[in-house]
Amino acid sequence: MLPPPPKKSHLNELGPKSQGLNHPLFQCAVLILPWLNPQELATISFTCKTLHQLALSVTLHRSLDASRSFENLPIPFHNTVDQYPYAYFIYTPSQIIPSPSFPYLQRQSWGPNNLLSQLGPNSSQGQALSGSSSSDAEMGCAYFQRSRVADDSMWVSVVGESACVCERCLKVTEDNVIGCPCMELEGAEWMGILSECGPSCRCGLECGNRPSQRGIRVQLKIVRDVRKGWSLYAAQWIQRGQFVCEYAGELLTTKEARRRQQIYDELASGGHFSSALLVVREHLPSGKACLRINIDATRVGNVARFINHSCDGGNLSTVLVRSSGALLPRLCFFASKDINEDEELTFSYGEIRVKPKGLQCFCGSSCCLGTLPSEHT
C-alpha cells in the first residue's frame, strides 16, 4: 500500500502544470517506476505529488493483472482483507533455468506503458513520452515472452529429438490405424502422465494434442483470504478435464533446492513467509528409480504459486506433461471436477507429514488433518 500524498516540498513545484512532464525527473520516472518493487515504489512516492500519482497508477495497473499480459487473459488481485493491493514476484509463463548472469531474473517491468498519460487525457507531454517505456519494458521481459510452439528455447531438449509429421494429430486415424506417435504413451493417463506434441513436430499451436501449450484460457482471479493469504479462484465455470495452468518457476538442482528450503524454513518460522518450492517425483515403471524435478515459484513463477492445499484432494489434478523431444516434463493442473465460478482452486500437496509441528492447514475440508504436508527435501 502506498503512503498518503507528501506534504509540500521543493519537489512539489515540479507538478504537471509547471515545467512538469518535460522535466528530466519525470522522463526518468516513466522508465524507472515500472521496475521498482513495492518498497521502492512507496519510497519514491514521498518525493512529490506527481510521482505519488504515477506510483498509484503503477500500483493500480499491477493489481489488475498478475500475469503482466503474458497470459491470454488478465488475472486480477482482489483484496478486502488488508492494505496489500497485490503480491510482488517475477512472472514467467513456463519453466526456466536460473542463471546468475541474467539480470532480468532480479527485476521485471510491471506497469502501464503509457504511464505519463495517466496524469490526464489532455496531457500532450504525457502522450508524447508514454511510448518511451514500451521498448524498454519489452526488452527487459523478452526472456519470458516466448512463443509456446515456434520458439524451441522454452524446451529442455534431448539430442536426436523425436517429432511427428502429422497434419492432424489423432490417436487413431479415420481408417482405424495408429495415429500420431506422440500420443502412444501406453498407460499414461491413469498414471497422471500426458503425452503431447513437441517443438519439432510439424503440427502447430492449433493441434489438439497441445492442450497445455496455449497458455491459460480460463478466467482466474487471486483473492486475499484472512487465514490462507493469497488464493487462486475460478472467475468462470470450468469444465472437468479442462486445462487450467502450468506450475511454472525456476528449475533447480536437488542441492540448490535443499539449500533454499533451509532458508525458507527459517523464514517460515517467523510466521510471515510461505514458500512455493515444489518437488515432483516421477517413478519409473520398474519402481526402482524416479526422476526428481524441483520447481521453485517463490520468487519467479506464475499464478499457480497461489494454489492452496486441500486435504480432500481439491478440485485440480496434477499431470506430468511430456512433449516429444523434451527432456523434462512439465507439471500441469487440470480440473478434476466441474468447478463453479468464485470457487477456490486447490490440490493435494501430498500425504507425508514429517514435521509434527508443521504449518497449520486451513483447507476447511471435512477430512482436514490440521497441518500441511511436509517431507524431507
C-alpha positions in Angstrom: 0.0 0.0 0.0 1.3 3.4 -0.9 1.6 6.2 1.7 -0.6 9.3 1.6 0.5 12.2 -0.8 3.6 14.0 0.5 3.3 17.4 2.1 4.6 20.4 0.3 8.3 20.4 -0.6 10.5 21.9 -3.2 9.9 19.0 -5.5 6.2 19.7 -5.4 6.9 22.6 -7.7 7.6 20.1 -10.4 4.0 19.4 -10.9 2.3 18.7 -14.2 1.3 22.3 -14.6 4.8 23.8 -14.4 7.7 22.6 -16.4 6.2 19.3 -15.3 6.2 16.4 -17.6 9.0 17.7 -19.7 11.3 17.8 -16.7 14.0 15.1 -16.8 12.8 13.8 -13.5 9.5 12.6 -15.0 11.2 11.4 -18.2 13.3 9.1 -16.0 10.3 8.2 -13.8 8.3 6.8 -16.7 11.2 4.3 -17.4 12.1 3.5 -13.8 8.9 3.2 -11.8 7.6 0.0 -13.5 10.8 -1.7 -12.5 10.6 -0.9 -8.8 9.5 -3.3 -6.1 6.7 -2.2 -3.7 9.0 -0.8 -1.0 11.0 1.2 -3.5 7.7 2.5 -5.2 6.4 3.6 -1.8 9.6 5.4 -1.0 9.7 7.4 -4.3 6.1 8.3 -3.9 7.1 10.5 -1.0 9.2 12.9 -3.1 6.4 14.9 -4.8 2.7 14.7 -5.7 3.3 14.0 -9.3 5.5 10.9 -8.6 2.9 9.9 -5.9 0.2 9.9 -8.6 2.4 8.0 -11.0 3.2 5.4 -8.3 -0.5 5.0 -7.7 -1.0 4.3 -11.4 1.6 1.6 -11.3 0.0 0.0 -8.2 -3.4 0.0 -9.8 -2.0 -1.5 -13.0 -0.3 -4.3 -11.1 -3.5 -5.1 -9.1 -5.4 -5.6 -12.4 -3.2 -8.3 -13.9 -0.7 -10.5 -12.1 0.4 -12.0 -15.4 1.8 -8.8 -16.9 -0.1 -9.6 -20.1 2.0 -12.8 -20.6 -1.2 -14.9 -20.5 -4.2 -14.8 -22.8 -6.4 -13.2 -20.1 -5.7 -10.7 -17.3 -5.6 -12.3 -13.8 -6.6 -9.6 -11.2 -6.0 -9.4 -7.5 -8.9 -8.9 -5.1 -8.3 -7.9 -1.5 -10.8 -6.7 1.0 -8.8 -8.0 4.0 -5.8 -5.7 4.4 -3.8 -2.9 2.7 -1.8 -5.0 0.2 -3.2 -4.5 -3.3 -1.1 -7.2 -4.9 1.7 -9.8 -4.4 5.0 -9.0 -5.9 7.0 -11.6 -7.8 8.7 -12.1 -11.1 6.4 -13.7 -13.7 7.3 -16.5 -16.1 4.7 -18.5 -18.1 6.8 -21.6 -18.2 9.8 -23.3 -16.5 13.1 -21.5 -16.6 16.6 -22.4 -15.7 18.0 -19.7 -13.4 21.3 -18.1 -14.4 23.2 -15.7 -12.1 24.5 -13.9 -15.2 21.0 -13.0 -16.3 19.9 -9.7 -14.7 16.2 -9.8 -15.6 15.7 -12.6 -13.1 16.2 -9.9 -10.4 13.7 -7.4 -11.8 10.9 -7.2 -14.3 8.9 -4.3 -15.7 5.4 -4.3 -14.3 3.4 -1.2 -15.0 1.5 0.7 -17.8 3.5 1.6 -20.9 1.6 4.9 -21.1 2.5 5.9 -17.6 2.6 9.7 -18.1 -0.7 9.8 -19.9 -2.2 8.6 -16.6 -1.9 12.2 -15.4 -4.8 13.2 -17.6 -6.2 12.8 -21.2 -5.2 16.3 -22.2 -1.5 15.8 -21.3 0.3 16.2 -24.6 3.7 15.8 -23.0 2.5 12.6 -21.3 1.2 11.3 -24.6 4.5 12.1 -26.3 6.5 10.3 -23.7 4.1 7.5 -23.0 5.6 5.2 -25.6 9.1 5.6 -24.4 8.8 2.9 -21.8 7.4 0.3 -24.1 10.5 -0.8 -25.8 12.4 -0.9 -22.5 9.8 -3.0 -20.8 9.6 -5.4 -23.8 13.4 -5.7 -23.9 13.5 -6.4 -20.2 10.8 -9.1 -20.3 11.9 -10.6 -23.6 13.4 -13.5 -21.8 9.9 -14.6 -20.7 8.0 -13.5 -23.8 8.4 -16.6 -25.9 6.2 -18.5 -28.3 5.0 -21.7 -26.8 5.4 -23.6 -30.0 7.5 -21.8 -32.5 10.4 -21.0 -30.1 12.4 -24.0 -29.1 14.1 -22.2 -26.3 11.3 -22.9 -23.9 12.1 -26.6 -24.1 14.9 -28.6 -22.5 15.5 -30.9 -25.5 17.4 -34.1 -26.0 19.8 -34.9 -28.8 18.1 -36.6 -31.7 14.7 -35.4 -30.5 11.6 -37.1 -31.8 8.8 -35.4 -33.7 5.7 -36.2 -35.6 4.9 -35.3 -39.2 1.2 -35.3 -38.8 -1.0 -32.8 -40.5 -3.8 -33.6 -37.9 -2.8 -35.3 -34.7 -5.2 -38.1 -33.9 -4.8 -41.1 -31.6 -6.5 -43.3 -34.2 -6.9 -42.1 -37.7 -10.2 -42.2 -39.7 -9.2 -45.5 -41.3 -8.7 -47.1 -37.9 -4.9 -47.3 -37.9 -2.4 -46.0 -35.3 -2.3 -42.2 -35.5 0.1 -39.6 -34.0 3.2 -41.3 -32.5 3.3 -38.5 -29.8 0.1 -40.0 -28.3 1.4 -43.6 -27.9 2.5 -43.5 -24.2 0.7 -46.6 -23.0 -1.0 -46.5 -19.6 0.0 -42.9 -19.2 -3.4 -41.4 -18.4 -4.1 -43.3 -15.2 -0.5 -42.7 -14.0 -1.1 -38.9 -14.2 1.1 -38.5 -17.3 0.1 -36.8 -20.6 2.0 -37.1 -23.8 1.8 -34.1 -26.2 3.4 -33.0 -29.4 6.7 -31.1 -29.1 8.7 -28.2 -30.5 9.9 -30.1 -33.7 6.5 -31.6 -34.6 5.0 -30.4 -37.9 1.7 -29.6 -36.3 1.1 -26.1 -35.0 -0.4 -24.5 -31.9 -4.0 -25.4 -33.1 -3.1 -29.1 -32.8 -5.5 -30.9 -30.5 -2.6 -32.7 -28.8 -1.2 -29.5 -27.3 -3.8 -28.6 -24.6 -1.3 -27.2 -22.1 0.8 -25.2 -24.6 -1.7 -22.5 -25.4 -1.4 -20.7 -22.1 -4.2 -20.0 -19.6 -7.5 -19.9 -21.3 -9.9 -19.8 -18.3 -10.7 -16.7 -16.3 -8.9 -16.7 -12.9 -8.5 -14.3 -10.0 -6.3 -14.0 -7.0 -8.2 -13.4 -3.8 -6.8 -12.4 -0.3 -8.1 -14.7 2.5 -7.8 -13.8 6.2 -6.2 -17.1 7.1 -4.7 -18.5 3.9 -3.4 -15.3 2.4 -3.5 -15.1 -1.4 -5.5 -17.8 -3.0 -6.4 -18.7 -6.6 -10.0 -18.7 -7.6 -12.0 -19.5 -10.7 -13.6 -16.4 -12.3 -15.8 -18.6 -14.5 -17.3 -22.1 -14.7 -14.5 -24.6 -15.6 -15.4 -28.0 -17.1 -14.0 -31.2 -15.8 -10.8 -32.2 -17.7 -10.1 -28.6 -18.8 -6.5 -27.4 -18.6 -6.1 -24.6 -16.0 -2.5 -23.7 -15.7 1.1 -25.0 -15.5 3.2 -24.8 -12.4 5.9 -22.5 -13.6 9.1 -21.4 -11.8 12.8 -22.0 -11.6 14.1 -25.5 -12.3 16.6 -26.3 -9.5 19.2 -29.0 -8.8 18.4 -31.1 -5.8 21.4 -29.5 -4.0 20.1 -26.0 -4.6 16.5 -27.0 -3.7 17.7 -28.3 -0.3 19.8 -25.1 0.3 16.8 -22.9 -0.5 14.4 -25.0 1.6 16.6 -24.5 4.7 16.4 -20.7 4.1 12.6 -20.9 3.6 12.1 -23.0 6.7 13.9 -20.4 8.8 11.8 -17.6 7.3 8.6 -19.5 7.8 9.4 -20.0 11.5 8.6 -16.3 11.9 5.0 -16.9 10.7 5.0 -14.4 7.9 6.5 -16.3 5.0 5.3 -19.0 2.7 7.5 -20.7 0.0 6.4 -22.2 -3.3 9.1 -24.8 -3.8 7.5 -27.9 -5.2 9.3 -31.3 -5.5 7.9 -33.7 -8.1 9.0 -37.3 -8.3 8.1 -39.3 -11.4 8.6 -43.0 -10.6 9.8 -45.3 -13.4 7.8 -48.4 -14.3 10.3 -50.6 -12.6 9.7 -48.8 -9.3 13.5 -48.8 -8.6 14.2 -45.2 -9.6 12.5 -42.0 -10.1 13.0 -38.7 -11.9 13.1 -35.8 -9.4 12.0 -32.3 -10.6 12.4 -29.2 -8.3 10.3 -26.2 -9.3 10.7 -23.1 -7.2 8.0 -20.4 -7.8 8.7 -18.5 -4.6 10.4 -15.6 -6.4 9.9 -16.4 -10.1 6.7 -18.2 -11.1 3.2 -17.8 -12.4 -0.3 -17.8 -10.8 -0.1 -21.4 -9.9 2.1 -20.3 -6.9 -1.2 -19.1 -5.3 -2.9 -22.5 -5.4 -3.5 -23.8 -1.8 -3.6 -27.3 -0.4 -6.8 -29.2 0.4 -6.7 -32.4 2.4 -9.6 -33.9 0.4 -7.6 -33.7 -2.8 -9.1 -30.4 -4.1 -10.6 -29.8 -7.5 -7.4 -29.9 -9.5 -5.5 -32.9 -10.7 -1.7 -32.7 -11.2 -0.5 -34.1 -14.5 3.1 -34.5 -15.7 3.0 -33.4 -19.4 5.7 -34.9 -21.6 6.2 -33.3 -25.0 8.0 -35.1 -27.8 11.7 -34.1 -27.8 11.6 -32.5 -24.4 13.9 -33.9 -21.7 11.9 -32.9 -18.7 8.1 -33.0 -18.2 6.0 -30.0 -17.1 3.7 -30.1 -14.1 0.2 -29.0 -15.2 -3.2 -28.6 -13.5 -6.4 -29.9 -15.0 -9.9 -29.6 -13.5 -10.7 -32.9 -11.7 -14.3 -32.0 -11.5 -16.6 -29.2 -12.7 -15.6 -26.0 -10.9 -18.1 -23.2 -10.3 -17.4 -19.5 -10.7 -15.9 -18.0 -7.5 -14.7 -21.4 -6.2 -11.2 -21.7 -4.9 -8.8 -23.8 -6.8 -7.0 -26.4 -4.7 -5.0 -29.6 -4.9 -3.3 -32.0 -2.5 0.3 -31.2 -1.7 0.9 -34.8 -0.6 0.2 -37.2 2.2 3.5 -37.2 4.1 3.9 -35.1 7.2 7.4 -35.5 8.7 7.1 -32.3 10.8 5.0 -33.0 13.9 4.5 -29.2 14.3 4.1 -28.2 10.7 2.3 -25.3 9.3 -1.4 -25.1 10.2 -3.8 -26.2 7.4 -6.9 -24.0 6.8 -8.4 -26.0 3.9 -11.7 -26.4 5.8 -12.5 -29.8 4.4 -14.3 -32.4 6.5 -11.1 -34.6 6.4 -8.6 -31.8 7.3 -5.6 -33.2 9.2 -4.8 -29.8 10.8 -1.3 -29.4 9.3 0.1 -29.0 5.8 2.0 -31.9 4.2 5.8 -31.8 4.7 8.7 -34.1 3.8 12.4 -34.0 3.6 13.5 -32.0 0.6 
